[in-house]
């Protein structure tokens, strides 16, 4: 799967267990990256690695419909455990343009 989101933000499913994401995000913009449904064969997110060149923040949710206005999101901070049942990742642009690189490892 190769999914292109706004501003050329791309999600590439390289092996079914390894999602690579990269792109640029402007100040005030939001990008939501849906993750595969949790199942017996894919238990969910094992780890999220990221690099940000700029001022952006990363959040996760376990909500079934992450694009709804009232969806709860939790910020992902350095050195925190990742919720293994995350259904989507949200990236919010801070000041200026930020380059984002994500790797989401599923187990």
Buried (B, 14 or more C-beta within 10 A) or exposed (E): EEEEBEBEBEBEBEEEEEBBBBBBBBBEBEBBBEBBEBEEEBEBBEEBEBEBEBBBBBBBBBBEEBEEEEBEBEEBEEEEEBBBEBBBBBBBBBEEBBEBEBBBEBE
